[in-house]
Amino acid sequence: MLETLAQKAPDPLLKIIKMFREDPRSDKIDLGVGVYRDAAGATPVMRAVKDAEALLLAGQKTKTYVGQQGDVDFLRLVGQLAFGEMSRDFVSIQAVGGTGALRLGCDLLRESGAKRVLLPAPCWPNHPSIVRAARLEAMDVAFFNIAEQRIDMDALIAGFDRAERGDGVILQACCHNPLGADFSLEQWRTLAEALNARGLIPFVDLAYQGFGDGVDEDVAGARALLERVPEALIAVSEAKSFGIYRERVGALYVKTAEKARAAAMSNLAAIARANYSMPPDHGAAVVREVLSDDALRASWREELDEIRGHIKRTRVALAAERVNSIPMHLIADQKGMFSTLPLNEAQVAALRETHGIYMTDAARINVAGLRAADIPRFVDALRAVA
Ligand SMILES: Cc1ncc(COP(=O)(O)O)c(C=O)c1O
């Protein structure tokens, strides 16, 4: 039976990572991997996280299961950080990373009768796989003009007409992966109206809070949307905001009418129970410790400011350069770690093969992966291929 399994294609990013590792050139540049890197090229453990881990090591009395919902203090604190007071009315469950939260939410949508999830394209490449794994149709809708580096709201809203009431729409809250292009406050309000008019359910994906303009600024648009819609799902990942990627820290929040909340919670509990039963503890406990202690919270915010400052400086430096067909100046307006350059696969391959510069096949660059000293060489290489 098992020998009938067909080979699956490997993740395209893994192919790039392997090629980079095997490239012997000492001046190669890795803009492919999606983790934050500081000016020295490292992804260090944040100071507040180290301190919280020391407290946990000293104080933890038991390793018995956390409850089915997960760490309720973690859920309250993360909810408050992301959505303020309105989070009190949300149903919540801890998840195995933002990915796990997206999967729980898609499973919940399917249980509620949804048939499809709309994905403004290009989306995070894992979104379609998660949607399909939940046995929903993943439907791409036009959203972004890569050559002009601008959001096309008309195309996006026209795409909403291809869905039916109760279907979901994944919207990234901030620091869009892979585009770096975020909705303005006004566009979020327009989205709320368009979703309400069609009975579609927004599924907000919040994976980079604090990486764009600030912890509160980065969620202002999503909050404006959530205030205006009767129902919504929100997947939160703390992988980036706390630099705890491998700890798999996430949560799913659900906004729905009061009378529907107990049923929503029971469905989420059942989905999680049949999947991994109870969530992992450590990473969520770290986030809980940091957010509930004034000194640790201040230290975390300070380090997050440094991270954001580093990304912004790199964006501004890139935006000051001129490269033939690429509107470089827009890179400074974009947010977070990623931008997608208007380059075709042949140009991406030339950057890799001739210049030792690695990015995804779709020309997504991790801005945080670019060291200041490498910017001139990167820009020269872009001029040579674009
Ligand atoms: C847009 C987006 N959503 C969700 C995630 C999931 O993050 P994780 O599962 O590592 O918490 C990521 C991670 O790269 C992401 O870029």
The ligand as a Tripos MOL2 file, in Angstrom:
@<TRIPOS>MOLECULE
LIG
   16    16     1     0     0
SMALL
NO_CHARGES

@<TRIPOS>ATOM
      1 C1          2.4240   35.4350    6.1130 C.3       1 LIG1
      2 C2          2.7850   34.3610    7.0710 C.ar      1 LIG1
      3 N1          1.8140   33.7740    7.7810 N.ar      1 LIG1
      4 C3          2.0780   32.8110    8.6610 C.ar      1 LIG1
      5 C4          3.3630   32.3630    8.8750 C.ar      1 LIG1
      6 C5          3.5440   31.2340    9.8510 C.3       1 LIG1
      7 O1          4.4890   31.3450   10.7890 O.3       1 LIG1
      8 P1          4.8240   30.1800   11.8110 P.3       1 LIG1
      9 O2          4.0380   28.9690   11.4520 O.co2     1 LIG1
     10 O3          6.2850   29.9680   11.6930 O.co2     1 LIG1
     11 O4          4.4170   30.7100   13.1480 O.co2     1 LIG1
     12 C6          4.4180   32.9380    8.1540 C.ar      1 LIG1
     13 C7          5.7940   32.4790    8.3210 C.2       1 LIG1
     14 O5          6.6700   32.6860    7.5330 O.2       1 LIG1
     15 C8          4.1140   33.9700    7.2330 C.ar      1 LIG1
     16 O6          5.0710   34.5760    6.5010 O.3       1 LIG1
@<TRIPOS>BOND
     1     1     2 1
     2     2     3 ar
     3     2    15 ar
     4     3     4 ar
     5     4     5 ar
     6     5     6 1
     7     5    12 ar
     8     6     7 1
     9     7     8 1
    10     8     9 2
    11     8    10 1
    12     8    11 1
    13    12    13 1
    14    12    15 ar
    15    13    14 2
    16    15    16 1
@<TRIPOS>SUBSTRUCTURE
     1 LIG1         1 GROUP 0 **** ****
